Amino acid sequence: MTAVETRSGPLDEAELAGLDAYWRASNYLAVGQIYLMANPLLREPLAAEQVKPRLLGHWGTTPGLNFCYTHLNRIIRQREQQMIFLCGPGHGGPAVVAQSYLEGTYSELMPHIGRDEAGLAALFRQFSFPGGIPSHAAPEVPGSIHEGGELGYVLSHAHGAAFDNPDLVVAAVVGDGEAETGPLATGWHGNKFLNPATDGAVLPILHLNGYKIDNPTILARIPDHELVALLNGYGWHAHLVAGDDPATMHQLMAATLDVVFDELATIRHDARNGAGIERPAWPMIVLRTPKGWTGPVEVDGKQVEGSYRAHQVPIPNARTDEKHRQQLERWLLSYRPEELFDGEGRLRGDIAELAPRGQIRMSASPHANGGLLLRELRLPDFRDHALPVPAPATTTAESTRVLGGWLRDVIAANPDNFRLFGPDETASNRLSAVYETTDKNWQAALYPSDDRLGPAGRVVEVLSEHQCQGFLEGYLLTGRHGLFDCYEAFIHIVDSMFNQHAKWLKTTLSIPWRQPVSSLNYLLSSHVWRQDHNGFSHQDPGFIDHVVNKKAEVIRVYLPPDANTLLSTMDHCLRSRHYVNVVVAGKQPQLQYLTMDEAIAHCTRGVGIWDWASNDDGDPDVVLACAGDVPTLETLAAAALLREHLPDLAVRVVNVVDLMRLQDEHEHPHGMSETEFDALFTRSAPIIFAYHGYPTLIHRLTYRRENHANLHVRGYKENGTTTTPFDMVMLNDLDRFHLVMDVIDRVPSLRSRCAGLRQRMADARLAARAYTREHGLDDPAISGWTWPYGEARAE
Amino acid sequence: MTAVETRSGPLDEAELAGLDAYWRASNYLAVGQIYLMANPLLREPLAAEQVKPRLLGHWGTTPGLNFCYTHLNRIIRQREQQMIFLCGPGHGGPAVVAQSYLEGTYSELMPHIGRDEAGLAALFRQFSFPGGIPSHAAPEVPGSIHEGGELGYVLSHAHGAAFDNPDLVVAAVVGDGEAETGPLATGWHGNKFLNPATDGAVLPILHLNGYKIDNPTILARIPDHELVALLNGYGWHAHLVAGDDPATMHQLMAATLDVVFDELATIRHDARNGAGIERPAWPMIVLRTPKGWTGPVEVDGKQVEGSYRAHQVPIPNARTDEKHRQQLERWLLSYRPEELFDGEGRLRGDIAELAPRGQIRMSASPHANGGLLLRELRLPDFRDHALPVPAPATTTAESTRVLGGWLRDVIAANPDNFRLFGPDETASNRLSAVYETTDKNWQAALYPSDDRLGPAGRVVEVLSEHQCQGFLEGYLLTGRHGLFDCYEAFIHIVDSMFNQHAKWLKTTLSIPWRQPVSSLNYLLSSHVWRQDHNGFSHQDPGFIDHVVNKKAEVIRVYLPPDANTLLSTMDHCLRSRHYVNVVVAGKQPQLQYLTMDEAIAHCTRGVGIWDWASNDDGDPDVVLACAGDVPTLETLAAAALLREHLPDLAVRVVNVVDLMRLQDEHEHPHGMSETEFDALFTRSAPIIFAYHGYPTLIHRLTYRRENHANLHVRGYKENGTTTTPFDMVMLNDLDRFHLVMDVIDRVPSLRSRCAGLRQRMADARLAARAYTREHGLDDPAISGWTWPYGEARAE
């Protein structure tokens, strides 16, 4: 840790005065946003009704954020540096809104917030006010790609933004509260995936202001030698900027940033001129300032500046208590607004000149409105990867392995615009064809024995779902494309990150200047039904349930049953914009059903009758519906059993790829009309629905349908263990034999006359289970089952 | 980092031979479990059919785990040290099962796995076999409180287990894959909450074997100086044990453990004799050994030992390929089983003697079967904290603040048996009365200005939901009690941890020797409806949806509408065993409805008609149902509007506290029968249900009910922002005016004749919104609303 210890520094008197004025202006605007409804320049004594009735804001983190931003502006101007600003701390809104306003961006994008007194009043009033803007660095804030409402992801987002952006510096302020979270604690390791030759830089600024809501923070209360060791251990070169005297701190920060950006320049130069092969120790800054710096020192006799009491609103009763109001007024005037704004409320010209110009302003960077930079993916034709399927359900393949071949070509065709992220599972998920064209990204030590590991790899694997998700979000929000492949059960690790991203997407839909970004695509493989050796802890299909709670406008869920439908689905997802696409597909060898043409047609409809598996002639006695690869297999096997044992029974098989088709058209853009639904599922025939996940989801999607009362769903009911595939479906009553029993139970005409068949099915279950317990394998007659009625297609 | 560098060491020849034999025995048993169906002692040449047909296991981590366990046994014997063993790496089952078997515990608890040749055969066969046991350190493994199927939580669990267990050492092996996860990365900071005077010790053993499934690990590939800095920075004193020669490594490990346990003894002694006031640098071990150590060096010409290829089954085709089978046989024989087991297959006596005895065996420790140690909480009478409610819905209070008073007394009455965990939100959630009796736990630096911060605090606050959850799980699984209070939206951060704990509870229900533990209790406050200044990122009521996917046997969800119902509910939860209890309750001032006697009666039923708010005389025209404090308020206000405008309409108000009552009695133990449900909700009247969370959950719980077709649910539909409470309910159509409009729309007799009233309600919404936009506040006529028909109770 290098500390610049002199009071003197690189700033001459005018520069110092200018920086300080800019900082004061931003702090003034921040306090104004938190407190004022009117009288923004304090031209008259502050009156009660000019103070907001509900004071909702967070002062504590604000002056430090403004300090960082102001100083980064100096670097941007001096070096013409492309930079974006990620605000890790929660409730950083007052600072980043102020900065965006000072740079002019705010008024350019939102002309009703002009650069005059009326604009100032509107700026202040709207903050944390009904009909106004949130208190975080939310999507509404120009220049933001990171809201910071939920803490922990700023370093993951920052690294994702820096990937393949060689000229960009991503400044990422890390709050010391946020620093206690798990995701942030591993986020520091992002530097093991940052290639100085082809990626941008991440500049973490760990802002130690000492306190969270109600407690000190860990990193602010460990000794300096531990803090330095920790950050160096993470692979960063830490520079300390600590103090509370503004003039001294300006010199320190300026001097430190000069050093830091020289270090960054050296790292880039070395890496891009063949000199740097070792992973560099990237510079970072530890900024230690009082919480609520420059705010009230004491309120009502209690310390505020430098304590947790500065966290939110330091002077709580400014509207109702005259003494409080006077203290607020003194605080605002301490920034000397008369030196900052002219008679019309415009920022004075000499101060305004300190802001960068045009797109180099952090608030106006297109990198922070990634849709502006979005380049179409070059997608190789997925039809070229079609798996030949000579007859339905008679040949097997690993569907994700087929997808891997296409993904290899996607990666090759988009060498700086697409990445694949995964927690060490890309090969396990059978996507290893991608390694024919690229490496696993790795900036740490390399050994001669290493396989497909290297600094330029397009596959980013780290055993942290949080990092994978955060990297991908940062990559997408800066205008690129990607896919996250994950074990199905463990995607729940990022439930809350998904929430925040889905909220970001939903909110940006109604912000006219935000351009759509590429969709966040999940491939969930190694799913609940095929955790043969991982067992119960790895069995959870509930992410779909979680996802569909979010706004229908941004949510899509697909369960392609075989390789060709998976290819068609993923092509569709990678072309899409501004969605979260969840694709669930197994990696194990499985029966293949559809030719590519059939697959495309089926995926286009999203749901359809499989005529080759049906014998209903338009009027079924029962509908066997299925969604997901394993339920589809069991459904077909059940259909075959029914055709064998009850040839007169009219059975219709319906397969669902696009789960949201099941919903009402008024609930989801993909939803089916009542007429369409009834045409497929009938208005009165019993429906036995074999579903991949928790059965209640199907009810939840269909409860308004006319025929819902006849819908009987089988799925995962949280019975699991280490066992064979068929034992797993039996444990959950999703197996072919049980589906036949369900048909007998639900079709009134069968109930009495099929007691014998029902018993034979129950016996078959017992026999299958006994076989498995004895041999440790499924009966080959079951595991090797194929559709007995298929005919080879003429292809 | 201290490295013992000499080949010599503390072990004499006999000790060395003994330790090595014990280790070989455990490795032999591990390989046997992965591979063998029969012939466990290799008395005859290994035949194909004696090898399991599906080889499902993970060798890579196993020898290192066995090495640690064997050496810890030496310390346990020498020092009579109470210790438990937490196996962080996934798939550690072969090791911990082997150890438990060698100690005799396995056969004591599962007599069919005897200590003879037949027992060995059964032990081998059951592993990762249908009907057998999982491959992790699952609940089925004696001595385990940490499954390790999902990675990242071993240090959080370890610290939770050590809290208030002053004589216990919790050895926690951290896999280097696991070490990349966020929760583990912050888990190291657990030492800031470990009090050497009153807590036990955590001994982390970071096991660097270099590889995950398909990649090297970060911590194994950073230079030693970074690794040492990182661990020291986390506040640990790291000791290095590195190598691959067994004899050398035995000496190194023994010498290091001697030093480590001397350090632990000194820390304890100092802290317990007044000498230690500084947070100590707790010792830990970095164990660097080859992945798959002692396994095959090469298979089919490719390196296995020391590479990622050792991760799972190193010799893949041992059943079908004779060369592979011979290599497996050589590998097994390399452990010299004839020296380890006698003619009957019993572990030889001199080796068996190296195991500790009785409860001091890690596999038999009651700390790892916490129900055995469970002491009843001393619960002060919650009735003493009753809030006077002179008339329903006419007075206000902060419900969680009332709860705080009782929790204070719970903490005081259980000074070493109950803890409150929270991510810096306990005061924010209005539970600050607890600080009248205790501190916030803090072992880092203290400043004179600190408030209620100290090393003995019973409230553990860290800004990591992962740590809070992990600490609490570790605390509960070792036989204590606790409560986790959290912002509702951010409990999703631990969705996957909840999954794993719920699975653990479900599985242990069918393990006879596992005793029930105390329930995991969540108090979710700062909920979706009252995020007035936090906005959209803080608005998510979906944890309930997530929770109810798990087994009904272990899941309970409560939505107490006021202070007295919250007290009664929480008393019930803290008394309960082996559940996950989710309690959602607001912290803001709100109307109070029930006296304590009424609250107890209402909570006992879980759902009931509120007669004082109804005017239906047993035959309602409409049922207004509600669950959650804010929906209850809006429902009552709607009932009042209906009584005012449509006095002839028979309105029934039903409040639901225990959400699972809505389900069918066959689906959930708390579920209502059809008769009960119909008695409350009728078989034909329209039901307007105002629900706290996503509306679909109510449909999902009730779709089988006769009257479901008439059920119309209002709730959160993912419309949120920073705004006033009433604006929030309006945004989601949950407000009183909209509920009245819903009644008009759903009660056929009203539709035509109430168009005027419907329009007035719509106008009232517009007026309310306009008021809010202008004043930044809700109209006081709305925010100050009380039930106009109440009469004071005689109390």
Interface residues (C-beta under 8 A of the other chain):
Chain A: M37 K52 P53 R54 L56 G57 S128 F129 P130 G131 G132 I133 P134 S135 H136 A138 E147 G149 E150 L151 G152 G177 E178 E180 T181 G182 P183 L184 A185 T186 G187 W188 H189 K192 K212 I213 D214 N215 P216 T217 I218 R221 I222 P223 E226 L227 V228 A229 L230 L231 N232 G233 Y234 G235 Q303 S307 D424 E425 T426 A427 S428 K440 W442 A444 A445 Y447 S449 D450 L453 E461 V462 L463 S464 E465 H466 Q467 A489 F490 H492 I493 D495 S496 N499 Q500 K503 K506 T507 D532 H533 N534 G535 F536 S537 H538 D540 G542 D545 H546 N549 K550 K551 Y694 T696 H699 R700 Y703 H708 E718 T721 T722 T723 T724 D727 T772 R773 H775 G776 L777
Chain B: M37 K52 P53 R54 L56 G57 S128 F129 P130 G131 G132 I133 P134 S135 H136 A138 E147 G149 E150 L151 G152 G177 E178 E180 T181 G182 P183 L184 A185 T186 G187 W188 H189 K192 K212 I213 D214 N215 P216 T217 I218 R221 I222 P223 E226 L227 V228 A229 L230 L231 N232 G233 Y234 G235 Q303 S307 D424 E425 T426 A427 S428 K440 W442 A444 A445 Y447 S449 D450 L453 E461 V462 L463 S464 E465 H466 Q467 A489 F490 H492 I493 D495 S496 N499 Q500 K503 K506 T507 D532 H533 N534 G535 F536 S537 H538 D540 G542 D545 H546 N549 K550 K551 Y694 T696 H699 R700 Y703 H708 E718 T721 T722 T723 T724 D727 T772 R773 H775 G776 L777
